[in-house]
Amino acid sequence: MIQKLRNLSARYNLRFTLQNFLLLTIGALMLAFNVNFFLAPVNLAPGGVSGTAIIINAFTGWPIGLVMLVLNIPLLALGFRHLGRYRFLVRTVYVVILYSLGVDALAHWLPAEGLTDDLMLNALYGGVLGGLGTGLIYRGRGTSGGTGIVGRVLQLRTGIPLSQVFMFTDGGVVLVAGLVFGWKMALYALVTLFIWGVATDNVLEGPSVVRTALIVTDRPEDVSHTLFARLQLGITAWPARGMFTASKHTVLFCTLNRPDVNILRSVVTDVDPHAFIVIGHGHQAIGGIVGRNTDPND
């Protein structure tokens, strides 16, 4: 039985690792297109390392992607410490390199003037496309580097919704952009930043809101072992009895992040097809050790 569970866990790990890297790739390329289509052509700097690189590029002419890569180095060290060490580092370095090199590579092929010179359209679609790309990257259990690392650390430590964290971490960059490009551009950048955060929260199905799971099962040991092996979830169990059948069961309880809900559902139904699962909503999970998953990159 243990060997069967190990084989099952290995299959899940391989499948979900491939799915995650596909999401990371698509998300990074979307962000690279976003910089070249909507942000850089009109000097729109809605925070983050990309916004900082756009500001530096305006003064120096240095390639935006190269500047992004250099600025990300100290932030990657911060993420390595707080967001899952090597597992975080592999995925985020992959995204950062693909994103940064993609920006400079696409700049040679895409029109330098972007798709439109309308500032509002650039602000709106820059926020939407950026949020979609960032959300896919977080769903792939990585980050896009930059102030996203700082934001993810703050979000995991405080429980503040990711859209609000973005407003705090990127506000300074927008302020500098206002001083450099004018306050009109700063206002458009704030529009982009707000939409970016909202779009990320909607696509992400991720850490801004906690999920709770109640699992009624007759195979609690197998389900708990597999969930711990796959998602490193702490689980609380207590005995239960069906009021109509008088049958004895076990209720398992855990908290998890939204990207892991589908994984949990698949794992539980595969181990115990007769299990009953209820997924609930929670705004924060604070304190304690049992039943808490503190880091989705672990």
Backbone as CSV, one residue per row, in Angstrom:
resi,resn,N_x,N_y,N_z,CA_x,CA_y,CA_z,C_x,C_y,C_z
1,MET,0.825,-1.206,0.000,0.000,0.000,0.000,0.867,1.268,0.000
2,ILE,1.914,1.252,0.835,2.802,2.421,0.907,3.475,2.661,-0.436
3,GLN,3.916,1.551,-1.091,4.561,1.699,-2.399,3.585,2.236,-3.430
4,LYS,2.336,1.780,-3.351,1.314,2.279,-4.271,1.100,3.770,-4.089
5,LEU,1.069,4.216,-2.826,0.893,5.641,-2.546,2.094,6.452,-3.025
6,ARG,3.283,5.883,-2.877,4.480,6.578,-3.358,4.452,6.727,-4.882
7,ASN,4.041,5.673,-5.584,3.942,5.751,-7.044,2.897,6.770,-7.469
8,LEU,1.774,6.800,-6.734,0.721,7.766,-7.036,1.228,9.186,-6.835
9,SER,1.954,9.391,-5.725,2.503,10.722,-5.447,3.501,11.134,-6.519
10,ALA,4.319,10.179,-7.000,5.311,10.497,-8.035,4.625,10.913,-9.337
11,ARG,3.536,10.222,-9.699,2.815,10.586,-10.920,2.217,11.984,-10.793
12,TYR,1.636,12.276,-9.631,1.083,13.608,-9.418,2.174,14.668,-9.506
13,ASN,3.324,14.401,-8.896,4.411,15.386,-8.901,4.865,15.693,-10.310
14,LEU,5.040,14.666,-11.142,5.503,14.882,-12.508,4.468,15.647,-13.313
15,ARG,3.202,15.237,-13.222,2.157,15.895,-14.005,1.994,17.350,-13.616
16,PHE,1.931,17.607,-12.332,1.707,18.981,-11.900,2.950,19.853,-12.086
17,THR,4.136,19.264,-12.041,5.342,20.046,-12.335,5.330,20.507,-13.788
18,LEU,4.958,19.613,-14.702,4.870,19.994,-16.119,3.790,21.049,-16.335
19,GLN,2.636,20.879,-15.687,1.571,21.870,-15.807,2.021,23.221,-15.261
20,ASN,2.716,23.201,-14.134,3.172,24.443,-13.536,4.151,25.182,-14.431
21,PHE,5.092,24.455,-15.030,6.069,25.122,-15.889,5.426,25.629,-17.177
22,LEU,4.375,24.979,-17.631,3.634,25.515,-18.776,2.980,26.839,-18.402
23,LEU,2.373,26.908,-17.213,1.773,28.163,-16.750,2.838,29.241,-16.571
24,LEU,3.982,28.871,-16.028,5.072,29.840,-15.843,5.531,30.394,-17.186
25,THR,5.656,29.523,-18.181,6.120,29.955,-19.507,5.123,30.908,-20.154
26,ILE,3.848,30.534,-20.156,2.831,31.386,-20.758,2.750,32.723,-20.034
27,GLY,2.773,32.691,-18.707,2.694,33.929,-17.932,3.870,34.853,-18.194
28,ALA,5.090,34.307,-18.246,6.279,35.132,-18.485,6.243,35.769,-19.870
29,LEU,5.812,35.015,-20.873,5.731,35.570,-22.226,4.648,36.647,-22.319
30,MET,3.539,36.453,-21.608,2.497,37.480,-21.590,3.031,38.777,-20.984
31,LEU,3.811,38.672,-19.920,4.391,39.867,-19.312,5.380,40.551,-20.255
32,ALA,6.161,39.752,-20.978,7.120,40.332,-21.922,6.390,41.066,-23.053
33,PHE,5.328,40.468,-23.592,4.524,41.155,-24.600,3.903,42.422,-24.019
34,ASN,3.482,42.359,-22.776,2.829,43.512,-22.149,3.758,44.720,-22.088
35,VAL,5.010,44.475,-21.728,5.977,45.576,-21.656,6.149,46.222,-23.022
36,ASN,6.268,45.409,-24.059,6.529,45.943,-25.397,5.293,46.512,-26.085
37,PHE,4.128,45.985,-25.776,2.898,46.451,-26.411,2.315,47.693,-25.736
38,PHE,2.269,47.687,-24.388,1.479,48.695,-23.687,2.262,49.596,-22.725
39,LEU,3.360,49.147,-22.170,4.032,49.917,-21.125,5.180,50.774,-21.664
40,ALA,6.200,50.124,-22.190,7.389,50.853,-22.630,7.124,51.883,-23.728
41,PRO,6.280,51.603,-24.732,6.097,52.595,-25.807,5.590,53.948,-25.335
42,VAL,4.847,53.990,-24.226,4.302,55.274,-23.751,4.886,55.669,-22.402
43,ASN,5.983,55.009,-21.992,6.629,55.290,-20.702,5.655,55.136,-19.528
44,LEU,4.884,54.065,-19.571,3.959,53.761,-18.489,4.685,52.843,-17.510
45,ALA,4.851,53.310,-16.263,5.651,52.576,-15.279,4.815,52.280,-14.038
46,PRO,3.984,51.222,-14.085,3.091,50.922,-12.970,3.762,50.121,-11.862
47,GLY,4.896,50.582,-11.407,5.576,49.933,-10.300,6.395,48.739,-10.739
48,GLY,6.989,48.085,-9.748,7.740,46.870,-10.007,9.083,47.116,-10.665
49,VAL,9.798,46.024,-10.875,11.095,46.091,-11.540,10.938,46.526,-12.984
50,SER,9.869,46.113,-13.647,9.665,46.534,-15.035,9.466,48.041,-15.121
51,GLY,8.679,48.604,-14.186,8.506,50.059,-14.165,9.806,50.782,-13.885
52,THR,10.586,50.260,-12.941,11.889,50.850,-12.634,12.801,50.792,-13.857
53,ALA,12.784,49.660,-14.558,13.627,49.520,-15.747,13.200,50.485,-16.849
54,ILE,11.898,50.732,-16.975,11.410,51.687,-17.977,11.906,53.094,-17.646
55,ILE,11.910,53.460,-16.361,12.414,54.766,-15.941,13.906,54.876,-16.237
56,ILE,14.675,53.848,-15.888,16.119,53.868,-16.136,16.406,53.924,-17.631
57,ASN,15.623,53.180,-18.413,15.803,53.190,-19.866,15.591,54.572,-20.457
58,ALA,14.667,55.346,-19.886,14.396,56.693,-20.400,15.602,57.607,-20.238
59,PHE,16.426,57.350,-19.201,17.598,58.194,-18.958,18.855,57.664,-19.645
60,THR,18.992,56.347,-19.682,20.260,55.759,-20.118,20.188,55.079,-21.483
61,GLY,19.004,54.644,-21.890,18.872,53.868,-23.115,19.271,52.420,-22.962
62,TRP,19.601,52.006,-21.721,19.959,50.603,-21.502,18.757,49.700,-21.794
63,PRO,18.993,48.500,-22.295,17.885,47.581,-22.597,17.034,47.301,-21.356
64,ILE,15.740,47.374,-21.506,14.840,47.215,-20.363,14.978,45.820,-19.752
65,GLY,15.032,44.790,-20.584,15.132,43.435,-20.065,16.403,43.206,-19.272
66,LEU,17.530,43.738,-19.759,18.800,43.579,-19.053,18.756,44.273,-17.704
67,VAL,18.193,45.460,-17.658,18.070,46.180,-16.389,17.188,45.386,-15.417
68,MET,16.101,44.829,-15.909,15.228,44.016,-15.061,15.980,42.834,-14.469
69,LEU,16.797,42.194,-15.281,17.548,41.027,-14.822,18.514,41.395,-13.702
70,VAL,19.211,42.518,-13.865,20.164,42.952,-12.846,19.444,43.341,-11.552
71,LEU,18.343,44.061,-11.661,17.617,44.494,-10.474,17.004,43.326,-9.706
72,ASN,16.765,42.241,-10.384,16.122,41.096,-9.733,17.070,40.283,-8.856
73,ILE,18.359,40.431,-9.050,19.311,39.574,-8.331,19.157,39.671,-6.814
74,PRO,19.195,40.877,-6.198,19.025,40.916,-4.730,17.636,40.472,-4.278
75,LEU,16.621,40.703,-5.095,15.273,40.287,-4.715,15.124,38.766,-4.763
76,LEU,15.842,38.117,-5.663,15.833,36.661,-5.695,16.434,36.085,-4.411
77,ALA,17.444,36.755,-3.881,18.025,36.308,-2.609,16.995,36.403,-1.484
78,LEU,16.194,37.472,-1.487,15.129,37.617,-0.490,14.100,36.499,-0.626
79,GLY,13.687,36.209,-1.848,12.720,35.147,-2.075,13.265,33.781,-1.706
80,PHE,14.529,33.551,-1.968,15.161,32.285,-1.601,15.060,32.044,-0.100
81,ARG,15.193,33.105,0.661,15.158,32.984,2.122,13.753,32.734,2.647
82,HIS,12.745,33.381,2.041,11.408,33.379,2.641,10.345,32.612,1.865
83,LEU,10.608,32.217,0.622,9.543,31.652,-0.203,9.846,30.258,-0.743
84,GLY,10.573,29.462,0.010,10.701,28.074,-0.409,12.078,27.657,-0.888
85,ARG,13.085,28.496,-0.717,14.464,28.163,-1.020,14.621,27.626,-2.446
86,TYR,15.160,26.423,-2.631,15.529,25.994,-3.977,14.320,25.793,-4.881
87,ARG,13.200,25.306,-4.328,12.027,25.117,-5.170,11.517,26.459,-5.667
88,PHE,11.531,27.467,-4.787,11.187,28.827,-5.218,12.195,29.322,-6.244
89,LEU,13.491,29.124,-5.963,14.543,29.705,-6.789,14.480,29.175,-8.214
90,VAL,14.280,27.877,-8.381,14.258,27.290,-9.720,13.144,27.902,-10.554
91,ARG,11.943,27.961,-9.991,10.803,28.446,-10.752,10.899,29.940,-11.022
92,THR,11.308,30.699,-10.027,11.347,32.147,-10.199,12.500,32.575,-11.097
93,VAL,13.645,31.939,-10.972,14.763,32.246,-11.879,14.352,31.940,-13.314
94,TYR,13.643,30.835,-13.511,13.151,30.491,-14.847,12.260,31.597,-15.396
95,VAL,11.320,32.083,-14.567,10.416,33.144,-15.008,11.179,34.440,-15.266
96,VAL,12.072,34.807,-14.344,12.806,36.066,-14.467,13.648,36.079,-15.745
97,ILE,14.346,34.983,-16.014,15.184,34.923,-17.220,14.319,34.975,-18.481
98,LEU,13.255,34.179,-18.513,12.391,34.169,-19.691,11.723,35.515,-19.895
99,TYR,11.254,36.117,-18.822,10.603,37.432,-18.874,11.578,38.506,-19.347
100,SER,12.752,38.561,-18.722,13.731,39.606,-19.052,14.264,39.469,-20.469
101,LEU,14.682,38.260,-20.829,15.195,38.057,-22.184,14.085,38.227,-23.214
102,GLY,12.859,37.847,-22.843,11.737,38.007,-23.757,11.457,39.459,-24.080
103,VAL,11.595,40.330,-23.082,11.360,41.757,-23.314,12.327,42.293,-24.367
104,ASP,13.617,41.986,-24.220,14.601,42.507,-25.174,14.505,41.811,-26.529
105,ALA,14.194,40.518,-26.535,14.090,39.805,-27.807,12.880,40.285,-28.614
106,LEU,11.752,40.447,-27.941,10.538,40.876,-28.635,10.634,42.326,-29.105
107,ALA,11.466,43.127,-28.429,11.605,44.533,-28.815,12.129,44.680,-30.238
108,HIS,12.853,43.674,-30.721,13.395,43.736,-32.081,12.352,43.352,-33.130
109,TRP,11.266,42.742,-32.706,10.277,42.234,-33.650,8.951,42.977,-33.590
110,LEU,8.653,43.565,-32.450,7.377,44.261,-32.288,7.540,45.742,-32.585
111,PRO,6.483,46.413,-32.987,6.580,47.846,-33.305,6.959,48.661,-32.072
112,ALA,7.928,49.553,-32.239,8.406,50.348,-31.112,7.329,51.271,-30.562
113,GLU,6.356,51.657,-31.388,5.294,52.559,-30.940,4.148,51.824,-30.257
114,GLY,4.239,50.477,-30.155,3.188,49.707,-29.512,1.966,49.548,-30.407
115,LEU,0.839,49.199,-29.797,-0.382,49.000,-30.569,-1.176,50.278,-30.750
116,THR,-1.078,51.196,-29.791,-1.851,52.431,-29.846,-1.149,53.500,-29.033
117,ASP,-1.421,54.772,-29.380,-0.852,55.862,-28.589,-1.864,56.413,-27.577
118,ASP,-3.028,55.775,-27.478,-4.047,56.191,-26.514,-3.625,55.735,-25.117
119,LEU,-3.379,56.699,-24.216,-2.866,56.371,-22.898,-3.839,55.528,-22.081
120,MET,-5.130,55.840,-22.182,-6.099,55.083,-21.405,-6.163,53.629,-21.855
121,LEU,-6.141,53.408,-23.167,-6.148,52.032,-23.656,-4.900,51.286,-23.214
122,ASN,-3.763,51.949,-23.259,-2.535,51.308,-22.796,-2.605,50.992,-21.306
123,ALA,-3.165,51.922,-20.526,-3.280,51.693,-19.080,-4.213,50.522,-18.777
124,LEU,-5.356,50.487,-19.457,-6.338,49.441,-19.196,-5.815,48.068,-19.632
125,TYR,-5.373,47.970,-20.872,-4.949,46.674,-21.374,-3.605,46.246,-20.794
126,GLY,-2.773,47.221,-20.445,-1.536,46.877,-19.747,-1.826,46.235,-18.398
127,GLY,-2.823,46.753,-17.695,-3.198,46.163,-16.411,-3.809,44.784,-16.573
128,VAL,-4.679,44.631,-17.569,-5.339,43.335,-17.783,-4.323,42.269,-18.184
129,LEU,-3.507,42.567,-19.196,-2.549,41.571,-19.677,-1.493,41.263,-18.607
130,GLY,-1.044,42.316,-17.904,-0.082,42.087,-16.834,-0.667,41.244,-15.710
131,GLY,-1.930,41.513,-15.351,-2.569,40.722,-14.307,-2.777,39.281,-14.709
132,LEU,-3.153,39.056,-15.970,-3.315,37.690,-16.456,-1.993,36.927,-16.390
133,GLY,-0.926,37.570,-16.859,0.374,36.906,-16.824,0.845,36.613,-15.415
134,THR,0.691,37.592,-14.521,1.112,37.391,-13.132,0.277,36.317,-12.461
135,GLY,-1.023,36.305,-12.717,-1.883,35.290,-12.133,-1.499,33.890,-12.577
136,LEU,-1.185,33.724,-13.853,-0.771,32.412,-14.344,0.541,31.975,-13.700
137,ILE,1.438,32.920,-13.494,2.713,32.588,-12.861,2.496,32.137,-11.420
138,TYR,1.638,32.836,-10.690,1.356,32.419,-9.317,0.624,31.078,-9.285
139,ARG,-0.249,30.840,-10.253,-0.914,29.540,-10.321,0.095,28.434,-10.618
140,GLY,1.165,28.785,-11.295,2.249,27.840,-11.528,3.188,27.720,-10.356
141,ARG,2.808,28.335,-9.219,3.554,28.255,-7.961,4.933,28.889,-8.064
142,GLY,4.996,30.002,-8.811,6.213,30.783,-8.903,5.898,32.245,-8.698
143,THR,6.869,33.101,-8.936,6.641,34.540,-8.943,7.364,35.125,-10.141
144,SER,6.994,36.343,-10.481,7.626,37.013,-11.612,8.852,37.800,-11.186
145,GLY,9.299,37.595,-9.961,10.449,38.328,-9.463,10.074,39.753,-9.106
146,GLY,11.061,40.611,-8.981,10.811,42.020,-8.709,10.089,42.250,-7.392
147,THR,9.305,43.332,-7.359,8.563,43.633,-6.139,7.462,42.616,-5.896
148,GLY,7.173,41.750,-6.893,6.260,40.654,-6.654,6.762,39.729,-5.558
149,ILE,8.099,39.575,-5.462,8.674,38.778,-4.380,8.394,39.438,-3.038
150,VAL,8.662,40.755,-2.976,8.391,41.491,-1.743,6.915,41.400,-1.385
151,GLY,6.046,41.567,-2.397,4.611,41.504,-2.166,4.174,40.131,-1.690
152,ARG,4.743,39.067,-2.283,4.363,37.715,-1.880,4.788,37.429,-0.445
153,VAL,5.971,37.898,-0.059,6.425,37.714,1.322,5.484,38.423,2.285
154,LEU,5.144,39.684,1.982,4.232,40.431,2.849,2.855,39.786,2.887
155,GLN,2.369,39.302,1.728,1.044,38.695,1.691,0.982,37.430,2.541
156,LEU,2.007,36.615,2.447,2.012,35.375,3.208,2.170,35.624,4.705
157,ARG,2.873,36.687,5.060,3.094,36.977,6.480,1.936,37.725,7.107
158,THR,1.183,38.497,6.333,0.140,39.358,6.911,-1.266,38.943,6.525
159,GLY,-1.434,38.212,5.407,-2.771,37.848,4.945,-3.476,38.955,4.185
160,ILE,-2.804,40.081,3.920,-3.414,41.169,3.165,-3.629,40.721,1.723
161,PRO,-4.789,41.021,1.108,-5.007,40.641,-0.294,-3.895,41.141,-1.199
162,LEU,-3.573,40.338,-2.196,-2.428,40.640,-3.048,-2.579,41.964,-3.773
163,SER,-3.808,42.319,-4.157,-4.012,43.582,-4.853,-3.615,44.761,-3.971
164,GLN,-3.892,44.683,-2.674,-3.499,45.756,-1.760,-1.997,45.778,-1.549
165,VAL,-1.382,44.603,-1.482,0.071,44.546,-1.315,0.770,45.205,-2.488
166,PHE,0.257,44.948,-3.715,0.839,45.581,-4.891,0.783,47.103,-4.790
167,MET,-0.319,47.620,-4.293,-0.450,49.070,-4.172,0.625,49.631,-3.252
168,PHE,0.931,48.908,-2.162,1.939,49.381,-1.213,3.348,49.260,-1.780
169,THR,3.681,48.082,-2.324,5.061,47.844,-2.751,5.439,48.621,-4.001
170,ASP,4.455,48.899,-4.872,4.759,49.560,-6.138,4.479,51.063,-6.132
171,GLY,3.907,51.551,-5.029,3.582,52.979,-4.972,4.786,53.882,-5.124
172,GLY,5.932,53.466,-4.549,7.133,54.286,-4.652,7.622,54.427,-6.079
173,VAL,7.533,53.344,-6.859,7.958,53.397,-8.258,7.056,54.335,-9.052
174,VAL,5.757,54.261,-8.780,4.814,55.158,-9.463,5.104,56.608,-9.102
175,LEU,5.457,56.859,-7.855,5.800,58.227,-7.432,7.010,58.747,-8.200
176,VAL,8.038,57.915,-8.340,9.220,58.315,-9.107,8.848,58.539,-10.571
177,ALA,7.985,57.674,-11.105,7.547,57.839,-12.495,6.834,59.170,-12.676
178,GLY,6.064,59.587,-11.663,5.396,60.883,-11.740,6.388,62.029,-11.793
179,LEU,7.458,61.917,-11.021,8.481,62.954,-11.025,9.236,62.996,-12.357
180,VAL,9.402,61.840,-12.981,10.188,61.758,-14.215,9.339,62.060,-15.451
181,PHE,8.173,61.412,-15.559,7.354,61.512,-16.772,6.178,62.473,-16.641
182,GLY,5.936,62.976,-15.434,4.807,63.874,-15.221,3.698,63.169,-14.459
183,TRP,2.893,63.981,-13.736,1.874,63.390,-12.867,0.714,62.797,-13.650
184,LYS,0.506,63.248,-14.859,-0.523,62.624,-15.682,-0.179,61.161,-15.947
185,MET,1.090,60.905,-16.255,1.519,59.530,-16.485,1.443,58.707,-15.210
186,ALA,1.706,59.344,-14.067,1.603,58.629,-12.801,0.166,58.195,-12.531
187,LEU,-0.795,59.059,-12.869,-2.204,58.705,-12.671,-2.603,57.531,-13.563
188,TYR,-2.149,57.545,-14.806,-2.421,56.398,-15.676,-1.740,55.140,-15.145
189,ALA,-0.546,55.293,-14.603,0.158,54.144,-14.041,-0.601,53.562,-12.854
190,LEU,-1.224,54.418,-12.046,-2.029,53.928,-10.932,-3.243,53.138,-11.420
191,VAL,-3.846,53.601,-12.521,-4.951,52.848,-13.115,-4.469,51.449,-13.517
192,THR,-3.326,51.395,-14.193,-2.758,50.109,-14.599,-2.468,49.228,-13.402
193,LEU,-1.872,49.831,-12.365,-1.506,49.072,-11.174,-2.734,48.482,-10.491
194,PHE,-3.800,49.260,-10.394,-5.023,48.775,-9.753,-5.629,47.611,-10.543
195,ILE,-5.757,47.796,-11.859,-6.347,46.742,-12.695,-5.455,45.500,-12.688
196,TRP,-4.162,45.712,-12.677,-3.198,44.606,-12.633,-3.454,43.748,-11.386
197,GLY,-3.591,44.396,-10.233,-3.825,43.648,-9.001,-5.149,42.920,-9.000
198,VAL,-6.200,43.586,-9.484,-7.522,42.956,-9.528,-7.519,41.760,-10.478
199,ALA,-6.903,41.935,-11.655,-6.847,40.844,-12.617,-6.047,39.670,-12.064
200,THR,-4.970,39.966,-11.360,-4.182,38.898,-10.753,-5.011,38.124,-9.745
201,ASP,-5.731,38.823,-8.879,-6.563,38.153,-7.874,-7.621,37.269,-8.516
202,ASN,-8.180,37.708,-9.640,-9.239,36.939,-10.277,-8.700,35.729,-11.032
203,VAL,-7.531,35.878,-11.662,-6.962,34.758,-12.404,-6.288,33.768,-11.455
204,LEU,-5.698,34.292,-10.437,-4.835,33.520,-9.572,-5.550,32.364,-8.901
205,GLU,-6.806,32.593,-8.459,-7.454,31.606,-7.597,-6.465,31.217,-6.523
206,GLY,-5.782,32.235,-5.981,-4.642,31.982,-5.126,-4.660,32.691,-3.798
207,PRO,-3.496,33.121,-3.285,-3.305,33.245,-1.857,-4.013,34.406,-1.193
208,SER,-4.707,35.279,-1.936,-5.349,36.400,-1.262,-6.527,35.956,-0.402
209,VAL,-7.103,34.767,-0.671,-8.169,34.226,0.170,-7.838,32.776,0.476
210,VAL,-7.973,32.383,1.736,-7.657,31.031,2.158,-8.856,30.126,1.918
211,ARG,-8.591,28.894,1.569,-9.628,27.882,1.459,-9.532,26.939,2.657
212,THR,-10.679,26.470,3.123,-10.717,25.432,4.140,-11.355,24.192,3.531
213,ALA,-10.912,23.038,3.965,-11.427,21.780,3.423,-11.861,20.861,4.549
214,LEU,-13.092,20.355,4.448,-13.593,19.304,5.324,-13.754,18.046,4.480
215,ILE,-13.145,16.955,4.924,-13.153,15.703,4.169,-13.693,14.603,5.075
216,VAL,-14.804,14.015,4.681,-15.364,12.873,5.413,-14.933,11.615,4.667
217,THR,-14.175,10.755,5.333,-13.578,9.611,4.656,-13.525,8.411,5.575
218,ASP,-13.477,7.240,4.968,-13.260,5.992,5.709,-11.808,5.529,5.602
219,ARG,-10.977,6.321,4.918,-9.552,5.990,4.775,-8.711,7.199,5.192
220,PRO,-8.827,7.610,6.429,-8.151,8.856,6.863,-6.631,8.793,6.803
221,GLU,-6.062,7.627,7.127,-4.605,7.535,7.126,-4.045,7.670,5.714
222,ASP,-4.666,6.977,4.769,-4.191,7.043,3.379,-4.356,8.448,2.807
223,VAL,-5.530,9.056,3.056,-5.780,10.403,2.535,-4.809,11.397,3.144
224,SER,-4.612,11.332,4.463,-3.716,12.269,5.143,-2.286,12.113,4.669
225,HIS,-1.838,10.858,4.541,-0.467,10.611,4.099,-0.230,11.172,2.701
226,THR,-1.183,10.946,1.797,-1.012,11.402,0.418,-1.068,12.923,0.324
227,LEU,-1.975,13.550,1.074,-2.057,15.012,1.058,-0.787,15.636,1.624
228,PHE,-0.247,15.021,2.679,0.986,15.573,3.233,2.137,15.416,2.251
229,ALA,2.208,14.266,1.589,3.282,14.036,0.626,3.177,14.967,-0.571
230,ARG,1.930,15.259,-0.991,1.735,16.070,-2.199,1.758,17.565,-1.920
231,LEU,1.135,18.002,-0.822,0.962,19.436,-0.583,1.559,19.916,0.732
232,GLN,2.145,19.025,1.520,2.693,19.372,2.828,1.644,20.069,3.720
233,LEU,0.445,19.553,3.721,-0.631,20.138,4.512,-0.670,19.521,5.904
234,GLY,-0.815,20.365,6.932,-1.127,19.885,8.254,-2.613,19.579,8.329
235,ILE,-2.978,18.460,8.916,-4.366,18.005,8.905,-4.808,17.644,10.315
236,THR,-6.016,18.067,10.678,-6.635,17.709,11.951,-7.757,16.712,11.681
237,ALA,-7.863,15.694,12.545,-8.880,14.660,12.349,-9.706,14.476,13.615
238,TRP,-10.973,14.129,13.421,-11.815,13.745,14.549,-12.853,12.733,14.073
239,PRO,-13.310,11.861,14.986,-14.288,10.837,14.602,-15.668,11.446,14.387
240,ALA,-16.460,10.816,13.513,-17.808,11.292,13.221,-18.719,10.087,12.975
241,ARG,-20.027,10.325,13.041,-21.005,9.269,12.811,-22.139,9.799,11.944
242,GLY,-22.473,9.078,10.895,-23.594,9.460,10.046,-24.903,9.318,10.806
243,MET,-25.701,10.368,10.843,-26.909,10.360,11.669,-28.004,9.469,11.091
244,PHE,-28.021,9.263,9.796,-29.053,8.427,9.192,-28.627,6.966,9.104
245,THR,-27.345,6.732,8.841,-26.860,5.354,8.681,-26.189,4.810,9.928
246,ALA,-25.844,5.723,10.867,-25.108,5.345,12.090,-23.718,4.799,11.769
247,SER,-23.257,5.009,10.530,-21.925,4.552,10.143,-20.857,5.475,10.724
248,LYS,-19.742,4.892,11.116,-18.638,5.666,11.666,-17.696,6.112,10.546
249,HIS,-17.293,7.362,10.594,-16.370,7.932,9.616,-15.331,8.773,10.349
250,THR,-14.412,9.345,9.586,-13.435,10.301,10.110,-13.535,11.594,9.324
251,VAL,-13.532,12.726,10.038,-13.543,14.039,9.398,-12.141,14.621,9.457
252,LEU,-11.605,14.996,8.314,-10.301,15.660,8.221,-10.522,17.137,7.924
253,PHE,-9.718,17.988,8.550,-9.828,19.437,8.330,-8.450,19.993,8.024
254,CYS,-8.375,20.898,7.048,-7.115,21.566,6.743,-7.401,22.895,6.065
255,THR,-6.413,23.776,6.064,-6.477,25.018,5.299,-5.460,24.933,4.172
256,LEU,-5.767,25.579,3.082,-4.878,25.544,1.927,-5.094,26.798,1.087
257,ASN,-4.174,27.040,0.172,-4.303,28.165,-0.738,-5.100,27.763,-1.972
258,ARG,-5.738,28.732,-2.591,-6.661,28.446,-3.681,-6.057,27.680,-4.855
259,PRO,-4.785,27.902,-5.225,-4.239,27.121,-6.340,-4.194,25.622,-6.059
260,ASP,-4.255,25.251,-4.763,-4.121,23.848,-4.396,-5.453,23.120,-4.269
261,VAL,-6.572,23.825,-4.475,-7.884,23.203,-4.288,-8.092,22.051,-5.261
262,ASN,-7.804,22.263,-6.526,-7.996,21.205,-7.514,-7.080,20.017,-7.253
263,ILE,-5.868,20.311,-6.782,-4.940,19.229,-6.451,-5.509,18.393,-5.310
264,LEU,-5.984,19.072,-4.259,-6.566,18.356,-3.115,-7.739,17.498,-3.559
265,ARG,-8.625,18.058,-4.373,-9.799,17.319,-4.823,-9.387,16.056,-5.598
266,SER,-8.404,16.196,-6.473,-7.963,15.052,-7.261,-7.300,13.985,-6.391
267,VAL,-6.469,14.445,-5.446,-5.779,13.494,-4.569,-6.774,12.711,-3.733
268,VAL,-7.718,13.404,-3.109,-8.663,12.746,-2.212,-9.542,11.760,-2.974
269,THR,-10.101,12.179,-4.101,-10.999,11.292,-4.848,-10.255,10.102,-5.441
270,ASP,-8.966,10.279,-5.716,-8.203,9.157,-6.238,-7.924,8.124,-5.152
271,VAL,-7.614,8.606,-3.935,-7.326,7.696,-2.828,-8.609,7.077,-2.282
272,ASP,-9.654,7.905,-2.139,-10.939,7.425,-1.601,-12.071,7.977,-2.462
273,PRO,-12.496,7.229,-3.475,-13.547,7.728,-4.379,-14.866,8.027,-3.673
274,HIS,-15.065,7.477,-2.481,-16.325,7.678,-1.763,-16.238,8.810,-0.744
275,ALA,-15.121,9.515,-0.692,-14.968,10.605,0.276,-15.920,11.754,-0.053
276,PHE,-16.322,12.457,0.982,-17.192,13.631,0.844,-16.360,14.862,1.186
277,ILE,-16.302,15.818,0.257,-15.422,16.975,0.405,-16.249,18.254,0.391
278,VAL,-15.961,19.128,1.333,-16.573,20.455,1.361,-15.448,21.480,1.373
279,ILE,-15.444,22.401,0.397,-14.446,23.471,0.326,-15.101,24.766,0.783
280,GLY,-14.511,25.417,1.772,-15.055,26.664,2.296,-14.108,27.822,2.074
281,HIS,-14.560,29.020,2.408,-13.782,30.242,2.243,-13.322,30.750,3.604
282,GLY,-12.147,31.338,3.619,-11.648,32.036,4.790,-10.778,33.185,4.337
283,HIS,-10.749,34.268,5.096,-9.960,35.434,4.693,-8.515,35.360,5.172
284,GLN,-8.289,34.768,6.332,-6.936,34.653,6.838,-6.818,33.387,7.667
285,ALA,-5.604,32.831,7.723,-5.286,31.733,8.633,-4.125,32.205,9.484
286,ILE,-4.399,32.418,10.776,-3.415,33.056,11.646,-3.115,32.140,12.823
287,GLY,-1.818,31.953,13.097,-1.409,31.225,14.288,-1.541,29.731,14.139
288,GLY,-0.952,29.016,15.114,-1.057,27.566,15.137,-0.120,26.908,14.157
289,ILE,-0.029,25.606,14.302,0.810,24.800,13.416,-0.031,23.762,12.704
290,VAL,-0.920,23.113,13.446,-1.726,22.045,12.854,-2.713,22.627,11.878
291,GLY,-2.762,22.052,10.678,-3.760,22.469,9.701,-3.406,23.711,8.948
292,ARG,-2.147,24.137,8.984,-1.807,25.364,8.271,-0.751,25.063,7.237
293,ASN,-0.955,25.581,6.050,0.031,25.546,4.982,0.520,26.957,4.782
294,THR,1.725,27.263,5.235,2.166,28.644,5.282,2.765,29.137,3.984
295,ASP,3.228,28.194,3.141,3.933,28.659,1.951,3.587,27.804,0.748
296,PRO,2.889,28.376,-0.242,2.524,27.581,-1.398,3.673,27.172,-2.263
297,ASN,4.890,27.721,-2.029,6.050,27.329,-2.815,6.809,26.178,-2.163
298,ASP,6.434,25.793,-0.919,7.122,24.694,-0.250,6.733,23.366,-0.860
